[in-house]
Amino acid sequence: MSTPAGTRSRADAVRNRQLALNAAMALLARSDATLTVEAIAKEAGLGAATVVRAFGGKDALLDAAVSRLLEPLVQRARDLLTQTMPYQALRTFLGELIAFQVAHYAVADQLDGTDLPAANALQASLVIAVEEMIAGALRDGAIRNDLAPDVISALITQTVHAISRTQPPAHDLAHAYLTVLLDGLRPIP
């Protein structure tokens, strides 16, 4: 018994979509990768037209790939908010966020100027989660209250950004940055 042609072509389309998505995610993890349709197609072992057909365009493919990378990070932030005290959630999450950004630091640089609505929404969710961690830690008295929450958020954002661009990545340096930042946020005795 043979498989109907329509079923086979749908299965091929699903497979090609997944191959293109996996290829884009792999390229996003490489600092020297070029994110063109051609590069993604080559990585996936597909033709450029097949990649475009699978997603309707490069931006849609990149939005799906970046979203796939960010979803577990957003979920982890939400889980930490519900499972631990805010300061501990912040400390734990920032370490994990730094590790993520070190592994994917090229994402922001390579995607500048692209329209990624799903990925942008997930990034906004990350910002909200960190702001909730900061607000909770302030309420608990676990971090100093002489700095405005937006200043604390900016300090964290800029520190994480700087650490993620340190090349080659240095775990000890990342840990030192995080320790100094968080120790500096502790209440003044």
LINMO-V494236 format. One record per pair of residues at least 12 apart in sequence whose C-alpha atoms are under 7 Angstrom apart, sorted by the first residue. I is the first residue (numbers start at 1). J is the second residue. D is the distance in whole Angstrom. If there is no record, write none. Layout:
BEGIN
I_J_D, I_J_D
END
This chain:
BEGIN
13_54_7, 16_54_7, 17_54_5, 19_44_5, 20_40_7, 20_41_7, 20_44_5, 20_51_6, 21_61_7, 21_65_6, 23_40_6, 23_43_5, 23_44_5, 24_40_6, 24_62_7, 24_65_6, 25_65_5, 28_104_6, 28_106_7, 28_107_6, 29_103_6, 29_104_5, 31_106_5, 37_58_6, 59_114_6, 59_115_6, 59_116_7, 63_116_5, 63_118_6, 63_119_6, 66_119_6, 67_118_6, 67_119_5, 67_122_7, 70_122_7, 71_122_7, 74_122_7, 74_125_7, 74_126_6, 77_93_6, 77_129_6, 78_129_7, 81_133_7, 86_133_5, 86_136_5, 86_137_5, 87_133_7, 87_137_5, 87_142_6, 89_133_7, 90_130_7, 90_133_6, 98_160_6, 98_164_6, 101_164_5, 102_164_4, 102_165_7, 102_169_7, 105_164_6, 105_165_6, 131_153_7, 134_149_7, 142_186_6, 142_187_7, 143_185_5, 143_186_4, 143_187_5, 144_185_6, 144_186_5, 144_187_4, 144_188_7
END
